[in-house]
Amino acid sequence: MDRRELRRMPRDRFTIYQKDLHRIAQDVLTESTLLEGDQYSYTELGDAVLQDVEKGQALDGVDMAMFCYWTPEFDPDYSAFGPYFMDRYKINGHSFDICDNGSLASATALNVAGSYLKNGSVQKILLLGMEQNTIPRNIEQGFPVPSRSCSVAALLTAEKRPESQWKLINSGHITEWDSGRLEDSYGLLIDILYSVKYQYR
């Protein structure tokens, strides 16, 4: 997604909710963090990729949708973005989120998707991964945040065709603290994929 600097004050309901979360955790919200980053909602991020996927009718036959993320949604327009996507793109079947496990969300989602496809309970899965970089927090904690907002959609199928085969070769994780020290996590990912491509030819 394009970087932007709206510096838009979120709605009161979101600000109050975030203050309450921090108070319950015996912490204090640094309110200026509400104005940082791109201020994208997950519906904006998801629509950015799903609209193109929808044009090619690639969503036809999807019987499960999985949404993974580790950062919370910023000032959402909808109470839950999953049902919004299911309705907006006419996706049938079950849907659920994979969250609250930090940067492992994507690897966890791929493992869960693989299990569903392997046991034959579903035939085609939409996996939508999203991350945004407006993170309400106490800046004194020094917690790292993503450098950019992004979204990616993958369609995973149980069809036995060469072009549709996929396999999770390996997985691991970089802690949020480590990823915060990396200057270019995207470049690191490209290097990993490049090495895997030649290792498994």
Backbone as JSON Lines, residues from 0, in Angstrom:
{"i":0,"aa":"M","n":[0.85,-1.19,0.0],"ca":[0.0,0.0,0.0],"c":[0.88,1.24,0.0]}
{"i":1,"aa":"D","n":[0.36,2.28,-0.63],"ca":[1.09,3.54,-0.64],"c":[1.18,4.11,0.76]}
{"i":2,"aa":"R","n":[2.32,4.68,1.05],"ca":[2.46,5.37,2.34],"c":[1.62,6.64,2.31]}
{"i":3,"aa":"R","n":[1.07,7.0,3.44],"ca":[0.31,8.24,3.53],"c":[0.43,8.79,4.95]}
{"i":4,"aa":"E","n":[0.17,10.07,5.07],"ca":[0.24,10.73,6.37],"c":[-1.01,11.57,6.56]}
{"i":5,"aa":"L","n":[-2.09,10.93,6.95],"ca":[-3.35,11.64,7.14],"c":[-3.37,12.44,8.43]}
{"i":6,"aa":"R","n":[-2.74,11.9,9.46],"ca":[-2.77,12.51,10.79],"c":[-4.21,12.79,11.22]}
{"i":7,"aa":"R","n":[-5.07,11.84,10.91],"ca":[-6.5,11.96,11.21],"c":[-6.77,11.51,12.64]}
{"i":8,"aa":"M","n":[-7.48,12.33,13.4],"ca":[-7.83,11.94,14.76],"c":[-8.87,10.83,14.69]}
{"i":9,"aa":"P","n":[-8.61,9.68,15.31],"ca":[-9.59,8.59,15.27],"c":[-10.86,8.95,16.04]}
{"i":10,"aa":"R","n":[-11.91,8.19,15.77],"ca":[-13.18,8.43,16.46],"c":[-13.05,8.18,17.95]}
{"i":11,"aa":"D","n":[-13.89,8.86,18.72],"ca":[-13.83,8.76,20.18],"c":[-13.94,7.32,20.66]}
{"i":12,"aa":"R","n":[-14.8,6.53,19.99],"ca":[-15.0,5.15,20.45],"c":[-13.7,4.36,20.41]}
{"i":13,"aa":"F","n":[-12.88,4.61,19.39],"ca":[-11.61,3.89,19.25],"c":[-10.61,4.37,20.3]}
{"i":14,"aa":"T","n":[-10.54,5.67,20.49],"ca":[-9.61,6.23,21.47],"c":[-9.95,5.76,22.88]}
{"i":15,"aa":"I","n":[-11.24,5.79,23.23],"ca":[-11.67,5.34,24.55],"c":[-11.35,3.86,24.75]}
{"i":16,"aa":"Y","n":[-11.6,3.06,23.71],"ca":[-11.32,1.62,23.77],"c":[-9.83,1.37,24.02]}
{"i":17,"aa":"Q","n":[-8.97,2.07,23.29],"ca":[-7.53,1.88,23.46],"c":[-7.05,2.33,24.84]}
{"i":18,"aa":"K","n":[-7.59,3.42,25.32],"ca":[-7.23,3.88,26.68],"c":[-7.64,2.84,27.72]}
{"i":19,"aa":"D","n":[-8.83,2.27,27.53],"ca":[-9.3,1.24,28.46],"c":[-8.4,0.01,28.44]}
{"i":20,"aa":"L","n":[-7.99,-0.42,27.23],"ca":[-7.09,-1.57,27.13],"c":[-5.79,-1.33,27.88]}
{"i":21,"aa":"H","n":[-5.23,-0.15,27.7],"ca":[-3.98,0.16,28.39],"c":[-4.18,0.27,29.9]}
{"i":22,"aa":"R","n":[-5.3,0.85,30.32],"ca":[-5.58,0.97,31.75],"c":[-5.7,-0.4,32.4]}
{"i":23,"aa":"I","n":[-6.42,-1.31,31.72],"ca":[-6.58,-2.67,32.25],"c":[-5.22,-3.37,32.39]}
{"i":24,"aa":"A","n":[-4.32,-3.07,31.45],"ca":[-2.98,-3.66,31.49],"c":[-2.03,-2.86,32.4]}
{"i":25,"aa":"Q","n":[-2.6,-1.92,33.15],"ca":[-1.82,-1.06,34.03],"c":[-0.72,-0.33,33.26]}
{"i":26,"aa":"D","n":[-1.12,0.2,32.12],"ca":[-0.2,0.92,31.24],"c":[-0.86,2.25,30.86]}
{"i":27,"aa":"V","n":[-0.12,3.07,30.14],"ca":[-0.65,4.37,29.72],"c":[-0.45,4.52,28.21]}
{"i":28,"aa":"L","n":[-1.51,4.86,27.51],"ca":[-1.45,5.07,26.07],"c":[-0.79,6.4,25.76]}
{"i":29,"aa":"T","n":[0.19,6.38,24.86],"ca":[0.75,7.62,24.33],"c":[-0.14,8.05,23.17]}
{"i":30,"aa":"E","n":[-0.96,9.07,23.4],"ca":[-2.0,9.41,22.43],"c":[-1.45,9.84,21.07]}
{"i":31,"aa":"S","n":[-0.23,10.35,21.03],"ca":[0.33,10.76,19.74],"c":[0.52,9.58,18.79]}
{"i":32,"aa":"T","n":[0.59,8.35,19.34],"ca":[0.75,7.17,18.47],"c":[-0.5,6.92,17.62]}
{"i":33,"aa":"L","n":[-1.63,7.5,18.02],"ca":[-2.86,7.37,17.23],"c":[-2.78,8.12,15.91]}
{"i":34,"aa":"L","n":[-1.82,9.04,15.8],"ca":[-1.68,9.85,14.6],"c":[-0.51,9.42,13.74]}
{"i":35,"aa":"E","n":[0.22,8.4,14.15],"ca":[1.37,7.93,13.4],"c":[0.96,6.97,12.28]}
{"i":36,"aa":"G","n":[1.92,6.65,11.43],"ca":[1.7,5.62,10.41],"c":[0.73,6.01,9.32]}
{"i":37,"aa":"D","n":[0.25,4.99,8.61],"ca":[-0.6,5.2,7.43],"c":[-2.08,5.31,7.77]}
{"i":38,"aa":"Q","n":[-2.48,4.86,8.95],"ca":[-3.87,4.9,9.4],"c":[-4.82,4.15,8.45]}
{"i":39,"aa":"Y","n":[-4.37,3.03,7.92],"ca":[-5.24,2.18,7.1],"c":[-6.06,1.26,7.99]}
{"i":40,"aa":"S","n":[-7.31,1.06,7.62],"ca":[-8.12,0.02,8.27],"c":[-7.9,-1.29,7.51]}
{"i":41,"aa":"Y","n":[-8.29,-2.41,8.11],"ca":[-8.12,-3.69,7.42],"c":[-9.08,-3.83,6.24]}
{"i":42,"aa":"T","n":[-10.22,-3.17,6.28],"ca":[-11.1,-3.24,5.11],"c":[-10.45,-2.53,3.92]}
{"i":43,"aa":"E","n":[-9.76,-1.43,4.17],"ca":[-9.06,-0.74,3.08],"c":[-7.93,-1.61,2.54]}
{"i":44,"aa":"L","n":[-7.16,-2.21,3.43],"ca":[-6.04,-3.05,2.99],"c":[-6.52,-4.29,2.25]}
{"i":45,"aa":"G","n":[-7.56,-4.94,2.77],"ca":[-8.07,-6.14,2.13],"c":[-8.7,-5.85,0.77]}
{"i":46,"aa":"D","n":[-9.49,-4.78,0.7],"ca":[-10.12,-4.41,-0.58],"c":[-9.07,-4.14,-1.65]}
{"i":47,"aa":"A","n":[-7.94,-3.58,-1.26],"ca":[-6.9,-3.23,-2.22],"c":[-6.41,-4.43,-3.02]}
{"i":48,"aa":"V","n":[-6.39,-5.61,-2.41],"ca":[-5.95,-6.8,-3.14],"c":[-7.13,-7.65,-3.62]}
{"i":49,"aa":"L","n":[-8.2,-7.71,-2.85],"ca":[-9.31,-8.6,-3.22],"c":[-10.1,-8.08,-4.42]}
{"i":50,"aa":"Q","n":[-10.13,-6.78,-4.64],"ca":[-10.85,-6.26,-5.8],"c":[-10.23,-6.77,-7.09]}
{"i":51,"aa":"D","n":[-8.91,-6.85,-7.14],"ca":[-8.24,-7.37,-8.34],"c":[-8.45,-8.88,-8.47]}
{"i":52,"aa":"V","n":[-8.4,-9.59,-7.35],"ca":[-8.62,-11.04,-7.38],"c":[-10.04,-11.34,-7.84]}
{"i":53,"aa":"E","n":[-10.99,-10.54,-7.39],"ca":[-12.39,-10.75,-7.74],"c":[-12.63,-10.6,-9.24]}
{"i":54,"aa":"K","n":[-11.93,-9.66,-9.88],"ca":[-12.12,-9.41,-11.31],"c":[-11.83,-10.65,-12.14]}
{"i":55,"aa":"G","n":[-10.87,-11.43,-11.72],"ca":[-10.52,-12.64,-12.46],"c":[-11.33,-13.85,-12.05]}
{"i":56,"aa":"Q","n":[-12.36,-13.65,-11.26],"ca":[-13.24,-14.72,-10.78],"c":[-12.47,-15.82,-10.04]}
{"i":57,"aa":"A","n":[-11.31,-15.45,-9.52],"ca":[-10.49,-16.44,-8.81],"c":[-11.1,-16.83,-7.47]}
{"i":58,"aa":"L","n":[-12.03,-16.02,-6.96],"ca":[-12.66,-16.34,-5.68],"c":[-13.78,-17.36,-5.81]}
{"i":59,"aa":"D","n":[-14.15,-17.7,-7.04],"ca":[-15.19,-18.72,-7.25],"c":[-14.72,-20.04,-6.64]}
{"i":60,"aa":"G","n":[-15.59,-20.68,-5.9],"ca":[-15.27,-21.98,-5.33],"c":[-14.54,-21.94,-4.0]}
{"i":61,"aa":"V","n":[-14.24,-20.76,-3.51],"ca":[-13.6,-20.67,-2.19],"c":[-14.58,-21.15,-1.13]}
{"i":62,"aa":"D","n":[-14.18,-22.13,-0.32],"ca":[-15.08,-22.64,0.72],"c":[-14.53,-22.43,2.13]}
{"i":63,"aa":"M","n":[-13.45,-21.66,2.24],"ca":[-12.97,-21.24,3.56],"c":[-12.12,-19.98,3.38]}
{"i":64,"aa":"A","n":[-12.27,-19.05,4.3],"ca":[-11.45,-17.84,4.29],"c":[-10.73,-17.71,5.62]}
{"i":65,"aa":"M","n":[-9.45,-17.39,5.55],"ca":[-8.66,-17.2,6.76],"c":[-8.02,-15.82,6.69]}
{"i":66,"aa":"F","n":[-8.12,-15.08,7.78],"ca":[-7.56,-13.73,7.85],"c":[-6.48,-13.72,8.94]}
{"i":67,"aa":"C","n":[-5.26,-13.36,8.56],"ca":[-4.19,-13.38,9.55],"c":[-3.54,-12.0,9.66]}
{"i":68,"aa":"Y","n":[-3.15,-11.68,10.88],"ca":[-2.56,-10.37,11.17],"c":[-1.98,-10.4,12.58]}
{"i":69,"aa":"W","n":[-1.04,-9.53,12.87],"ca":[-0.56,-9.46,14.26],"c":[-0.74,-8.08,14.85]}
{"i":70,"aa":"T","n":[-0.96,-7.08,14.02],"ca":[-1.23,-5.74,14.55],"c":[-2.74,-5.54,14.64]}
{"i":71,"aa":"P","n":[-3.22,-4.78,15.61],"ca":[-4.67,-4.55,15.72],"c":[-5.16,-3.63,14.61]}
{"i":72,"aa":"E","n":[-6.44,-3.74,14.29],"ca":[-7.0,-2.86,13.27],"c":[-7.12,-1.44,13.81]}
{"i":73,"aa":"F","n":[-6.88,-0.47,12.93],"ca":[-6.97,0.93,13.33],"c":[-8.35,1.5,13.04]}
{"i":74,"aa":"D","n":[-9.01,2.03,14.05],"ca":[-10.27,2.77,13.95],"c":[-11.2,2.17,12.88]}
{"i":75,"aa":"P","n":[-11.65,0.94,13.06],"ca":[-12.4,0.24,12.0],"c":[-13.78,0.83,11.73]}
{"i":76,"aa":"D","n":[-14.19,0.74,10.46],"ca":[-15.54,1.17,10.07],"c":[-16.57,0.1,10.4]}
{"i":77,"aa":"Y","n":[-16.14,-1.16,10.47],"ca":[-17.04,-2.28,10.72],"c":[-16.63,-2.97,12.02]}
{"i":78,"aa":"S","n":[-17.61,-3.55,12.7],"ca":[-17.31,-4.2,13.98],"c":[-16.4,-5.41,13.78]}
{"i":79,"aa":"A","n":[-16.48,-6.04,12.61],"ca":[-15.61,-7.17,12.29],"c":[-15.37,-7.18,10.78]}
{"i":80,"aa":"F","n":[-14.12,-7.19,10.36],"ca":[-13.83,-7.12,8.93],"c":[-14.04,-8.45,8.23]}
{"i":81,"aa":"G","n":[-13.95,-9.58,8.94],"ca":[-14.15,-10.88,8.3],"c":[-15.51,-11.01,7.65]}
{"i":82,"aa":"P","n":[-16.61,-10.78,8.39],"ca":[-17.94,-10.83,7.78],"c":[-18.11,-9.82,6.65]}
{"i":83,"aa":"Y","n":[-17.45,-8.67,6.77],"ca":[-17.51,-7.68,5.69],"c":[-16.95,-8.27,4.4]}
{"i":84,"aa":"F","n":[-15.76,-8.88,4.47],"ca":[-15.16,-9.47,3.28],"c":[-16.01,-10.62,2.74]}
{"i":85,"aa":"M","n":[-16.53,-11.46,3.62],"ca":[-17.35,-12.59,3.19],"c":[-18.58,-12.12,2.42]}
{"i":86,"aa":"D","n":[-19.21,-11.05,2.9],"ca":[-20.4,-10.51,2.24],"c":[-20.03,-9.74,0.98]}
{"i":87,"aa":"R","n":[-19.04,-8.89,1.07],"ca":[-18.66,-8.03,-0.06],"c":[-18.22,-8.85,-1.27]}
{"i":88,"aa":"Y","n":[-17.51,-9.95,-1.04],"ca":[-16.98,-10.75,-2.15],"c":[-17.73,-12.07,-2.35]}
{"i":89,"aa":"K","n":[-18.89,-12.2,-1.7],"ca":[-19.77,-13.37,-1.87],"c":[-19.01,-14.68,-1.68]}
{"i":90,"aa":"I","n":[-18.27,-14.76,-0.58],"ca":[-17.5,-15.95,-0.26],"c":[-18.33,-16.85,0.64]}
{"i":91,"aa":"N","n":[-18.47,-18.11,0.25],"ca":[-19.24,-19.07,1.04],"c":[-18.31,-19.84,1.98]}
{"i":92,"aa":"G","n":[-18.91,-20.55,2.9],"ca":[-18.12,-21.39,3.8],"c":[-17.75,-20.68,5.08]}
{"i":93,"aa":"H","n":[-16.86,-21.31,5.82],"ca":[-16.45,-20.79,7.12],"c":[-15.32,-19.77,6.97]}
{"i":94,"aa":"S","n":[-15.19,-18.93,7.99],"ca":[-14.06,-18.01,8.03],"c":[-13.61,-17.85,9.48]}
{"i":95,"aa":"F","n":[-12.35,-17.55,9.65],"ca":[-11.85,-17.26,10.99],"c":[-10.55,-16.48,10.9]}
{"i":96,"aa":"D","n":[-10.19,-15.88,12.02],"ca":[-8.97,-15.08,12.11],"c":[-7.86,-15.9,12.77]}
{"i":97,"aa":"I","n":[-6.64,-15.59,12.36],"ca":[-5.47,-16.1,13.06],"c":[-4.7,-14.87,13.52]}
{"i":98,"aa":"C","n":[-4.71,-14.66,14.82],"ca":[-4.14,-13.44,15.37],"c":[-3.62,-13.72,16.78]}
{"i":99,"aa":"D","n":[-3.18,-12.67,17.43],"ca":[-2.71,-12.76,18.82],"c":[-1.54,-13.71,19.01]}
{"i":100,"aa":"N","n":[-0.77,-13.96,17.94],"ca":[0.47,-14.7,18.14],"c":[1.63,-14.03,17.4]}
{"i":101,"aa":"G","n":[1.55,-12.71,17.35],"ca":[2.65,-11.9,16.84],"c":[3.02,-12.2,15.4]}
{"i":102,"aa":"S","n":[4.32,-12.14,15.12],"ca":[4.79,-12.3,13.76],"c":[4.67,-13.73,13.25]}
{"i":103,"aa":"L","n":[4.21,-14.64,14.09],"ca":[3.99,-16.03,13.66],"c":[2.66,-16.21,12.94]}
{"i":104,"aa":"A","n":[1.85,-15.17,12.85],"ca":[0.5,-15.31,12.3],"c":[0.49,-15.93,10.91]}
{"i":105,"aa":"S","n":[1.37,-15.48,10.02],"ca":[1.38,-15.99,8.64],"c":[1.79,-17.45,8.58]}
{"i":106,"aa":"A","n":[2.86,-17.81,9.3],"ca":[3.3,-19.21,9.31],"c":[2.24,-20.1,9.93]}
{"i":107,"aa":"T","n":[1.6,-19.61,10.98],"ca":[0.52,-20.38,11.61],"c":[-0.62,-20.6,10.63]}
{"i":108,"aa":"A","n":[-0.98,-19.55,9.9],"ca":[-2.07,-19.64,8.93],"c":[-1.77,-20.67,7.85]}
{"i":109,"aa":"L","n":[-0.55,-20.69,7.35],"ca":[-0.18,-21.67,6.32],"c":[-0.24,-23.09,6.86]}
{"i":110,"aa":"N","n":[0.19,-23.29,8.08],"ca":[0.12,-24.62,8.69],"c":[-1.32,-25.07,8.88]}
{"i":111,"aa":"V","n":[-2.17,-24.17,9.36],"ca":[-3.59,-24.5,9.56],"c":[-4.25,-24.79,8.21]}
{"i":112,"aa":"A","n":[-3.97,-23.96,7.21],"ca":[-4.55,-24.17,5.88],"c":[-4.12,-25.52,5.31]}
{"i":113,"aa":"G","n":[-2.85,-25.86,5.48],"ca":[-2.36,-27.15,5.0],"c":[-3.09,-28.31,5.63]}
{"i":114,"aa":"S","n":[-3.4,-28.2,6.91],"ca":[-4.12,-29.28,7.61],"c":[-5.53,-29.44,7.05]}
{"i":115,"aa":"Y","n":[-6.21,-28.33,6.82],"ca":[-7.57,-28.41,6.27],"c":[-7.57,-29.03,4.87]}
{"i":116,"aa":"L","n":[-6.62,-28.61,4.03],"ca":[-6.58,-29.14,2.67],"c":[-6.17,-30.62,2.67]}
{"i":117,"aa":"K","n":[-5.28,-30.98,3.56],"ca":[-4.81,-32.37,3.61],"c":[-5.91,-33.33,4.01]}
{"i":118,"aa":"N","n":[-6.77,-32.91,4.97],"ca":[-7.82,-33.84,5.41],"c":[-9.06,-33.79,4.53]}
{"i":119,"aa":"G","n":[-9.04,-32.93,3.51],"ca":[-10.13,-32.93,2.53],"c":[-11.41,-32.24,2.97]}
{"i":120,"aa":"S","n":[-11.37,-31.54,4.09],"ca":[-12.6,-30.88,4.56],"c":[-12.94,-29.63,3.77]}
{"i":121,"aa":"V","n":[-11.95,-29.05,3.09],"ca":[-12.19,-27.92,2.19],"c":[-11.39,-28.14,0.92]}
{"i":122,"aa":"Q","n":[-11.76,-27.43,-0.14],"ca":[-11.09,-27.58,-1.42],"c":[-10.32,-26.35,-1.86]}
{"i":123,"aa":"K","n":[-10.75,-25.17,-1.38],"ca":[-10.09,-23.94,-1.82],"c":[-10.16,-22.9,-0.69]}
{"i":124,"aa":"I","n":[-9.01,-22.4,-0.3],"ca":[-8.93,-21.47,0.82],"c":[-8.42,-20.12,0.36]}
{"i":125,"aa":"L","n":[-9.11,-19.07,0.78],"ca":[-8.58,-17.71,0.63],"c":[-7.83,-17.38,1.91]}
{"i":126,"aa":"L","n":[-6.56,-17.07,1.76],"ca":[-5.75,-16.63,2.9],"c":[-5.41,-15.17,2.67]}
{"i":127,"aa":"L","n":[-5.9,-14.3,3.54],"ca":[-5.66,-12.86,3.43],"c":[-4.83,-12.41,4.63]}
{"i":128,"aa":"G","n":[-3.62,-11.97,4.35],"ca":[-2.74,-11.47,5.4],"c":[-2.66,-9.96,5.35]}
{"i":129,"aa":"M","n":[-2.76,-9.32,6.51],"ca":[-2.75,-7.85,6.56],"c":[-1.91,-7.37,7.74]}
{"i":130,"aa":"E","n":[-1.33,-6.21,7.56],"ca":[-0.55,-5.59,8.62],"c":[-0.59,-4.09,8.41]}
{"i":131,"aa":"Q","n":[-0.81,-3.35,9.49],"ca":[-0.81,-1.89,9.37],"c":[0.08,-1.3,10.46]}
{"i":132,"aa":"N","n":[0.5,-0.05,10.23],"ca":[1.55,0.48,11.1],"c":[1.14,1.66,11.98]}
{"i":133,"aa":"T","n":[-0.16,1.81,12.23],"ca":[-0.6,2.78,13.24],"c":[-0.94,1.97,14.49]}
{"i":134,"aa":"I","n":[-0.02,1.92,15.41],"ca":[-0.15,1.03,16.57],"c":[-0.28,1.85,17.86]}
{"i":135,"aa":"P","n":[-1.48,1.89,18.44],"ca":[-1.64,2.58,19.73],"c":[-0.79,1.88,20.79]}
{"i":136,"aa":"R","n":[0.07,2.63,21.47],"ca":[0.98,2.0,22.42],"c":[1.58,3.05,23.35]}
{"i":137,"aa":"N","n":[2.28,2.56,24.34],"ca":[3.07,3.4,25.21],"c":[4.48,3.43,24.62]}
{"i":138,"aa":"I","n":[4.89,4.57,24.1],"ca":[6.19,4.61,23.39],"c":[7.36,4.38,24.33]}
{"i":139,"aa":"E","n":[7.16,4.56,25.62],"ca":[8.24,4.31,26.57],"c":[8.6,2.82,26.63]}
{"i":140,"aa":"Q","n":[7.68,1.97,26.18],"ca":[7.95,0.52,26.16],"c":[8.95,0.15,25.06]}
{"i":141,"aa":"G","n":[9.07,1.01,24.04],"ca":[10.02,0.75,22.96],"c":[9.62,-0.36,22.02]}
{"i":142,"aa":"F","n":[8.33,-0.71,22.01],"ca":[7.89,-1.83,21.17],"c":[7.96,-1.45,19.69]}
{"i":143,"aa":"P","n":[8.6,-2.27,18.85],"ca":[8.73,-1.94,17.42],"c":[7.4,-2.1,16.69]}
{"i":144,"aa":"V","n":[7.25,-1.33,15.63],"ca":[6.04,-1.41,14.81],"c":[6.45,-1.66,13.36]}
{"i":145,"aa":"P","n":[5.54,-2.19,12.55],"ca":[5.87,-2.41,11.13],"c":[6.27,-1.11,10.44]}
{"i":146,"aa":"S","n":[7.17,-1.2,9.49],"ca":[7.62,-0.01,8.78],"c":[6.64,0.43,7.71]}
{"i":147,"aa":"R","n":[5.76,-0.48,7.29],"ca":[4.79,-0.15,6.24],"c":[3.51,-0.94,6.44]}
{"i":148,"aa":"S","n":[2.46,-0.48,5.81],"ca":[1.19,-1.22,5.81],"c":[1.12,-2.04,4.54]}
{"i":149,"aa":"C","n":[0.63,-3.27,4.64],"ca":[0.59,-4.11,3.46],"c":[-0.5,-5.18,3.6]}
{"i":150,"aa":"S","n":[-0.83,-5.77,2.48],"ca":[-1.78,-6.88,2.46],"c":[-1.42,-7.81,1.31]}
{"i":151,"aa":"V","n":[-1.72,-9.08,1.49],"ca":[-1.45,-10.06,0.45],"c":[-2.53,-11.13,0.5]}
{"i":152,"aa":"A","n":[-2.97,-11.57,-0.66],"ca":[-3.97,-12.64,-0.74],"c":[-3.36,-13.84,-1.43]}
{"i":153,"aa":"A","n":[-3.64,-15.02,-0.9],"ca":[-3.2,-16.27,-1.51],"c":[-4.39,-17.2,-1.61]}
{"i":154,"aa":"L","n":[-4.5,-17.89,-2.73],"ca":[-5.54,-18.9,-2.91],"c":[-4.86,-20.26,-2.87]}
{"i":155,"aa":"L","n":[-5.25,-21.07,-1.91],"ca":[-4.66,-22.38,-1.7],"c":[-5.69,-23.44,-2.04]}
{"i":156,"aa":"T","n":[-5.29,-24.42,-2.83],"ca":[-6.24,-25.42,-3.31],"c":[-5.71,-26.83,-3.12]}
{"i":157,"aa":"A","n":[-6.63,-27.76,-3.07],"ca":[-6.25,-29.17,-2.95],"c":[-6.14,-29.84,-4.31]}
{"i":158,"aa":"E","n":[-6.34,-29.08,-5.39],"ca":[-6.26,-29.66,-6.73],"c":[-4.86,-30.21,-7.0]}
{"i":159,"aa":"K","n":[-4.81,-31.33,-7.68],"ca":[-3.54,-32.01,-7.95],"c":[-3.02,-31.63,-9.33]}
{"i":160,"aa":"R","n":[-2.7,-30.36,-9.5],"ca":[-2.09,-29.91,-10.74],"c":[-0.72,-29.33,-10.42]}
{"i":161,"aa":"P","n":[0.24,-29.48,-11.32],"ca":[1.6,-28.99,-11.02],"c":[1.63,-27.52,-10.63]}
{"i":162,"aa":"E","n":[0.85,-26.69,-11.32],"ca":[0.89,-25.25,-11.04],"c":[0.16,-24.87,-9.76]}
{"i":163,"aa":"S","n":[-0.6,-25.81,-9.19],"ca":[-1.34,-25.48,-7.98],"c":[-0.78,-26.15,-6.73]}
{"i":164,"aa":"Q","n":[0.33,-26.84,-6.89],"ca":[0.92,-27.51,-5.73],"c":[1.7,-26.5,-4.88]}
{"i":165,"aa":"W","n":[1.56,-26.63,-3.59],"ca":[2.35,-25.79,-2.69],"c":[2.72,-26.62,-1.48]}
{"i":166,"aa":"K","n":[3.78,-26.22,-0.86],"ca":[4.26,-26.95,0.3],"c":[4.99,-25.96,1.21]}
{"i":167,"aa":"L","n":[4.67,-26.01,2.49],"ca":[5.4,-25.2,3.46],"c":[6.69,-25.95,3.77]}
{"i":168,"aa":"I","n":[7.79,-25.49,3.2],"ca":[9.06,-26.19,3.31],"c":[9.64,-26.07,4.71]}
{"i":169,"aa":"N","n":[9.56,-24.89,5.25],"ca":[10.12,-24.67,6.57],"c":[9.48,-23.42,7.15]}
{"i":170,"aa":"S","n":[9.52,-23.29,8.44],"ca":[9.01,-22.08,9.06],"c":[9.82,-21.76,10.29]}
{"i":171,"aa":"G","n":[9.76,-20.56,10.67],"ca":[10.46,-20.1,11.86],"c":[9.89,-18.75,12.2]}
{"i":172,"aa":"H","n":[10.58,-18.02,13.03],"ca":[10.06,-16.69,13.33],"c":[11.17,-15.74,13.71]}
{"i":173,"aa":"I","n":[10.89,-14.5,13.47],"ca":[11.74,-13.42,13.95],"c":[10.89,-12.67,14.96]}
{"i":174,"aa":"T","n":[11.4,-12.48,16.15],"ca":[10.6,-11.79,17.15],"c":[10.3,-10.36,16.71]}
{"i":175,"aa":"E","n":[9.26,-9.79,17.29],"ca":[8.93,-8.41,16.96],"c":[10.1,-7.48,17.28]}
{"i":176,"aa":"W","n":[10.83,-7.81,18.32],"ca":[11.99,-6.98,18.68],"c":[13.07,-7.07,17.61]}
{"i":177,"aa":"D","n":[13.32,-8.3,17.12],"ca":[14.32,-8.47,16.06],"c":[13.88,-7.81,14.77]}
{"i":178,"aa":"S","n":[12.61,-7.98,14.42],"ca":[12.12,-7.4,13.17],"c":[12.16,-5.88,13.22]}
{"i":179,"aa":"G","n":[12.01,-5.33,14.42],"ca":[12.09,-3.88,14.56],"c":[13.49,-3.35,14.29]}
{"i":180,"aa":"R","n":[14.51,-4.2,14.45],"ca":[15.88,-3.79,14.2],"c":[16.31,-4.02,12.75]}
{"i":181,"aa":"L","n":[15.49,-4.75,11.99],"ca":[15.83,-5.0,10.58],"c":[15.46,-3.78,9.75]}
{"i":182,"aa":"E","n":[16.36,-3.33,8.93],"ca":[16.07,-2.15,8.13],"c":[15.1,-2.48,7.0]}
{"i":183,"aa":"D","n":[15.2,-3.68,6.46],"ca":[14.34,-4.02,5.33],"c":[13.9,-5.48,5.46]}
{"i":184,"aa":"S","n":[12.82,-5.71,6.18],"ca":[12.32,-7.07,6.35],"c":[11.85,-7.65,5.02]}
{"i":185,"aa":"Y","n":[11.3,-6.8,4.14],"ca":[10.84,-7.27,2.83],"c":[12.02,-7.81,2.03]}
{"i":186,"aa":"G","n":[13.15,-7.12,2.08],"ca":[14.34,-7.6,1.38],"c":[14.81,-8.93,1.93]}
{"i":187,"aa":"L","n":[14.7,-9.1,3.24],"ca":[15.06,-10.38,3.86],"c":[14.17,-11.5,3.33]}
{"i":188,"aa":"L","n":[12.87,-11.23,3.22],"ca":[11.94,-12.23,2.71],"c":[12.28,-12.61,1.27]}
{"i":189,"aa":"I","n":[12.59,-11.62,0.43],"ca":[12.96,-11.89,-0.96],"c":[14.19,-12.78,-1.02]}
{"i":190,"aa":"D","n":[15.18,-12.5,-0.18],"ca":[16.39,-13.33,-0.15],"c":[16.08,-14.77,0.23]}
{"i":191,"aa":"I","n":[15.19,-14.95,1.21],"ca":[14.8,-16.3,1.63],"c":[14.12,-17.04,0.5]}
{"i":192,"aa":"L","n":[13.15,-16.38,-0.16],"ca":[12.42,-17.02,-1.25],"c":[13.35,-17.35,-2.42]}
{"i":193,"aa":"Y","n":[14.29,-16.47,-2.7],"ca":[15.24,-16.7,-3.79],"c":[16.09,-17.93,-3.5]}
{"i":194,"aa":"S","n":[16.57,-18.05,-2.26],"ca":[17.41,-19.2,-1.92],"c":[16.61,-20.5,-1.94]}
{"i":195,"aa":"V","n":[15.35,-20.44,-1.49],"ca":[14.5,-21.63,-1.51],"c":[14.23,-22.08,-2.93]}
{"i":196,"aa":"K","n":[14.03,-21.12,-3.84],"ca":[13.75,-21.42,-5.24],"c":[14.86,-22.29,-5.84]}
{"i":197,"aa":"Y","n":[16.1,-21.96,-5.56],"ca":[17.21,-22.71,-6.14],"c":[17.58,-23.94,-5.33]}
{"i":198,"aa":"Q","n":[17.25,-23.93,-4.06],"ca":[17.55,-25.09,-3.21],"c":[16.66,-26.27,-3.55]}
{"i":199,"aa":"Y","n":[15.42,-26.0,-3.98],"ca":[14.45,-27.08,-4.18],"c":[14.08,-27.25,-5.65]}
{"i":200,"aa":"R","n":[14.96,-26.92,-6.56],"ca":[14.69,-27.16,-7.97],"c":[14.78,-28.63,-8.29]}
